[in-house]
Amino acid sequence: MTDTRHTYSVSVTWTGNSGAGTASLRSYSRDHDVEAPGVPTIAGSSDPAFRGDASRWNPEQLFVASIAQCHMLWYLGLAAQAGVIVTSYVDAPIAVMIEEPGGAGQFESVTLRPVVRIDASSDADLAEQVHHRVADYCVIARSITTPIGYEVTIER
């Protein structure tokens, strides 16, 4: 059996030249657009802690969102295969990034906190167990070294 390859391409365009380019750290905006064919443009910037615009998405938020989205989508599929009927899924993940002296940093942890509502006929223990299987499939989780934790709530 051969691997199937998928290619993902986006365009990231810096829109923050205020006229002086990058003459200094304060002379330009961190604003940029993230685009891909057929989907709305994401207005991006850096985190406000790094001179960014708080009204735009920053890479750190998008990183956490991609982990949560991937987990949710795999969870829903695995739950369906296991016979768990999910009727609602809401996640409010949190992540901790450590900034080192000099500005470098990395994520220390990501904690997914999904609240999953299941049909009364579904097995709550099985619904919880399915969460632990997701890490075997989610390409985002499998591609990063940041530890991902789970605080799962199952409701009926």
Steps between C-alpha positions, in 0.01 A plus 500: 500500500639842409456824688256758368645849477294814559638844423385814677595841372415840634614852431624725782531864396641767730277809486666699775745725315420844642730670250839444662508123467694329775723798577450421870300260716237771549483627141271229367181317581491124543179481295475237230244300308483123485326380186411178323281443197129483572503604867474835679822687570629484857610840627818425694745687719730414784389466860449845660788411735719509188368829355207335325140597438263337750212516249678255267582131539855425609705188422481378857119506495495325164737232634269426793191516276651251253567251780146538637340476154696190406415331831130584467472378141675171575299459821170539315603242241631250754192551718273426205698183424476393867123555513519809723242756388643848561239777496722793600873570528653823632867540587674786677866398478776681683870502427806624686790649307829574673694799370871477560734797549570647158152423368522134397240271643293191462175351615532316829156339485161496333194386690185415311185541708217358293149483637333221308128438515393151401164336435346326803543165324878543471761360740667788691809293587549410135449865403785594733725216380467613139681826589813303583499331159501830311873561556573194286332666201506881524773614262554824692551326836725241333712775342586708805704441815291717732324285760122497457282434802127440525236615746195329356144552618236258374137606542167345413 
